[in-house]
Every structure is written in C-alpha cells, then in structure tokens.
C-alpha cells in the first residue's frame, strides 16, 4: 500500500469516527433538557462537544475532539 492510500484510508476512518461521535453527542443532548440544544448542535458542530462536556458526556466529547484533531492533521498530511 502506498503512502497516499494509507493517508486516504486513515482520513476516511477519522471522518467516519467524527461523524459517529457527533451523532452520538447530538443523540445524548436530545435525551437531556433543554432539548433544543441537540438541534443547534446538529447544525453548529463545535457546540456539540461543548454542551456534551457540560452534560457529563465526557467519553463522547473526548472521542469527538480526538477524531476532529486526527481529521485535521490527516488533511494537512494529505495536502503535502
């Protein structure tokens, strides 16, 4: 496997992980009051980990942040 293929596969995995963590955070926010936060966090993505942390969803928040950082780093690596 070439470097480009490895970076591409990792990039897809990081993005899929980010989307999964985001959906999990939004679902968690939807189950806790105030429920309007889930709709706002669905559209304005950085609010999901912020409100998730405040509501005690620490593992989901760490997964969201870690996958977002991995995605950004891999995007930078892919551009080189």
MARBA-3410 file (N, C-alpha, C, O; in Angstrom, 1 decimal):
80
0.8,-1.2,0.0,0.0,0.0,0.0,0.9,1.2,0.0,1.9,1.3,0.7 ~ 0.5,2.2,-0.8,1.3,3.4,-0.9,1.0,4.4,0.2,0.0,4.2,0.9 ~ 1.8,5.4,0.4,1.5,6.4,1.4,0.2,7.1,1.2,-0.5,7.3,2.1 ~ -0.1,7.4,-0.1,-1.3,8.1,-0.4,-2.6,7.3,0.0,-3.6,7.8,0.5 ~ -2.5,6.0,-0.3,-3.6,5.1,0.1,-3.8,5.0,1.6,-4.9,5.0,2.1
-2.7,4.9,2.3,-2.8,4.9,3.8,-3.3,6.1,4.4,-4.2,6.1,5.2 ~ -2.9,7.3,3.9,-3.4,8.5,4.3,-4.9,8.7,4.0,-5.7,9.2,4.8 ~ -5.3,8.3,2.8,-6.7,8.3,2.4,-7.5,7.4,3.3,-8.6,7.9,3.7 ~ -7.1,6.2,3.5,-7.9,5.3,4.4,-8.0,5.9,5.8,-9.1,5.8,6.4 ~ -6.9,6.4,6.3,-7.0,7.0,7.7,-7.9,8.2,7.7,-8.6,8.4,8.7
-7.8,9.0,6.6,-8.7,10.2,6.6,-10.2,9.8,6.6,-11.0,10.4,7.2 ~ -10.5,8.8,5.8,-11.9,8.3,5.8,-12.3,7.8,7.1,-13.4,8.0,7.6 ~ -11.4,7.0,7.8,-11.7,6.5,9.1,-11.9,7.6,10.1,-12.8,7.5,11.0 ~ -11.0,8.6,10.1,-11.2,9.7,11.0,-12.5,10.5,10.8,-13.1,10.9,11.8 ~ -12.8,10.7,9.5,-14.1,11.4,9.3,-15.3,10.6,9.7,-16.2,11.1,10.3
-15.3,9.3,9.5,-16.4,8.4,9.9,-16.5,8.4,11.4,-17.6,8.4,12.0 ~ -15.3,8.4,12.1,-15.3,8.5,13.6,-15.9,9.8,14.1,-16.6,9.8,15.0 ~ -15.5,10.9,13.4,-16.0,12.2,13.8,-17.5,12.3,13.6,-18.3,12.8,14.5 ~ -18.0,11.8,12.5,-19.5,11.8,12.3,-20.2,11.0,13.3,-21.3,11.3,13.8 ~ -19.7,9.8,13.6,-20.3,8.9,14.6,-20.3,9.5,16.0,-21.3,9.5,16.7
-19.2,10.1,16.4,-19.1,10.8,17.7,-20.1,12.0,17.7,-20.7,12.2,18.7 ~ -20.2,12.7,16.6,-21.1,13.9,16.6,-22.6,13.4,16.7,-23.4,14.0,17.5 ~ -22.9,12.4,16.0,-24.3,11.9,16.1,-24.6,11.3,17.5,-25.7,11.5,18.0 ~ -23.6,10.7,18.1,-23.8,10.2,19.5,-24.0,11.3,20.5,-24.8,11.3,21.4 ~ -23.2,12.4,20.3,-23.4,13.6,21.2,-24.7,14.2,21.0,-25.4,14.6,21.9
-25.1,14.4,19.7,-26.4,15.0,19.4,-27.6,14.2,20.0,-28.5,14.7,20.6 ~ -27.5,12.8,19.9,-28.5,12.0,20.5,-28.5,12.1,22.0,-29.6,12.1,22.6 ~ -27.3,12.2,22.6,-27.3,12.4,24.0,-27.9,13.7,24.5,-28.6,13.8,25.5 ~ -27.6,14.7,23.7,-28.2,16.0,24.0,-29.7,16.0,23.9,-30.4,16.7,24.6 ~ -30.2,15.2,22.9,-31.6,15.2,22.7,-32.4,14.5,23.8,-33.6,14.7,24.0
-31.6,13.7,24.6,-32.3,12.9,25.7,-32.2,13.7,27.0,-32.7,13.2,28.0 ~ -31.6,14.9,27.0,-31.5,15.7,28.2,-32.0,17.1,27.9,-31.9,17.6,26.9 ~ -32.7,17.6,28.9,-33.2,19.0,28.8,-32.0,20.0,28.9,-31.1,19.7,29.6 ~ -32.1,21.1,28.2,-33.1,21.5,27.2,-32.8,20.9,25.9,-31.6,20.8,25.4 ~ -33.8,20.3,25.3,-33.7,19.5,24.1,-33.3,20.4,22.8,-32.9,19.8,21.8
-33.6,21.7,22.8,-33.3,22.5,21.7,-31.8,22.5,21.4,-31.4,22.8,20.3 ~ -31.0,22.2,22.4,-29.5,22.2,22.2,-29.1,21.1,21.1,-28.1,21.3,20.4 ~ -29.8,20.0,21.1,-29.5,19.0,20.1,-29.6,19.5,18.7,-28.8,19.2,17.8 ~ -30.7,20.2,18.4,-30.9,20.8,17.1,-29.9,21.8,16.7,-29.4,21.8,15.6 ~ -29.5,22.6,17.7,-28.5,23.7,17.4,-27.1,23.0,17.2,-26.4,23.4,16.3
-26.8,22.0,18.0,-25.5,21.3,17.9,-25.4,20.5,16.6,-24.3,20.2,16.2 ~ -26.6,20.1,16.1,-26.5,19.3,14.9,-26.1,20.2,13.7,-25.4,19.8,12.8 ~ -26.4,21.5,13.8,-26.1,22.4,12.7,-24.7,23.1,13.0,-23.9,23.3,12.1 ~ -24.5,23.5,14.2,-23.3,24.2,14.6,-22.4,23.2,15.4,-22.5,23.1,16.6 ~ -21.6,22.4,14.6,-20.9,21.3,15.2,-20.1,21.5,16.4,-20.1,20.7,17.3
-19.3,22.6,16.5,-18.5,22.8,17.7,-19.2,22.9,19.0,-18.7,22.8,20.1 ~ -20.5,23.2,19.0,-21.3,23.3,20.2,-21.6,21.9,20.8,-21.9,21.8,22.0 ~ -21.6,20.9,20.0,-21.9,19.5,20.5,-20.9,19.1,21.6,-21.3,18.7,22.6 ~ -19.6,19.2,21.3,-18.7,18.8,22.4,-18.7,19.7,23.6,-18.5,19.3,24.8 ~ -19.0,21.0,23.4,-19.1,21.9,24.5,-20.2,21.6,25.4,-20.0,21.4,26.6
-21.4,21.4,24.8,-22.6,21.1,25.7,-22.5,19.7,26.2,-23.0,19.4,27.2 ~ -21.9,18.8,25.4,-21.8,17.4,25.8,-20.9,17.3,27.1,-21.2,16.5,28.0 ~ -19.8,18.1,27.1,-19.0,18.1,28.3,-19.7,18.6,29.5,-19.6,18.1,30.6 ~ -20.5,19.7,29.3,-21.2,20.3,30.4,-22.3,19.3,30.9,-22.7,19.4,32.1 ~ -22.8,18.4,30.1,-23.8,17.5,30.5,-23.3,16.1,30.9,-24.0,15.2,31.1
-22.0,16.0,31.1,-21.4,14.8,31.6,-21.1,13.7,30.6,-20.8,12.6,31.0 ~ -21.1,14.0,29.3,-20.8,13.1,28.3,-19.4,13.2,27.9,-19.0,13.5,26.8 ~ -18.5,12.9,28.9,-17.1,13.1,28.7,-16.4,12.2,27.7,-15.6,12.6,26.9 ~ -16.8,10.9,27.7,-16.2,10.0,26.7,-16.6,10.3,25.3,-15.8,10.3,24.4 ~ -17.8,10.7,25.1,-18.3,11.1,23.7,-17.6,12.4,23.3,-17.2,12.5,22.1
-17.4,13.3,24.2,-16.7,14.5,23.9,-15.2,14.3,23.6,-14.7,14.9,22.6 ~ -14.6,13.5,24.3,-13.2,13.1,24.0,-13.1,12.4,22.7,-12.1,12.7,21.9 ~ -14.0,11.6,22.4,-14.0,10.9,21.1,-14.2,11.9,19.9,-13.5,11.8,18.9 ~ -15.1,12.9,20.1,-15.3,13.9,19.1,-14.1,14.7,18.9,-13.7,14.9,17.7 ~ -13.5,15.2,20.0,-12.3,16.1,19.9,-11.1,15.3,19.3,-10.4,15.8,18.4
-10.9,14.1,19.7,-9.8,13.3,19.2,-9.9,13.0,17.7,-9.0,13.1,16.9 ~ -11.1,12.7,17.3,-11.3,12.4,15.9,-11.3,13.7,15.0,-10.8,13.6,13.9 ~ -11.7,14.8,15.6,-11.6,16.0,14.9,-10.1,16.4,14.7,-9.7,16.9,13.6 ~ -9.3,16.3,15.7,-7.9,16.6,15.6,-7.2,15.6,14.6,-6.4,16.1,13.8 ~ -7.6,14.4,14.7,-7.0,13.4,13.7,-7.4,13.8,12.3,-6.5,13.7,11.4
-8.6,14.2,12.1,-9.0,14.5,10.8,-8.3,15.8,10.2,-7.8,15.8,9.1 ~ -8.1,16.8,11.1,-7.4,18.0,10.7,-5.9,17.7,10.4,-5.4,18.1,9.4 ~ -5.3,16.9,11.2,-3.9,16.5,11.0,-3.8,15.7,9.7,-2.8,16.0,8.9 ~ -4.6,14.8,9.5,-4.6,14.0,8.3,-4.9,14.8,7.0,-4.3,14.5,6.0 ~ -5.7,15.8,7.1,-5.9,16.7,6.0,-4.7,17.4,5.6,-4.3,17.6,4.5
-4.0,17.9,6.7,-2.7,18.6,6.5,-1.7,17.7,5.8,-0.9,18.1,5.0 ~ -1.6,16.5,6.3,-0.7,15.5,5.7,-1.0,15.2,4.3,-0.1,15.0,3.5 ~ -2.3,15.1,4.0,-2.7,14.7,2.7,-2.4,15.9,1.7,-2.3,15.6,0.5 ~ -2.4,17.1,2.1,-2.1,18.2,1.2,-0.6,18.3,0.8,-0.3,18.9,-0.2 ~ 0.3,17.6,1.5,1.7,17.7,1.2,2.0,16.7,0.1,3.2,16.6,-0.3
END
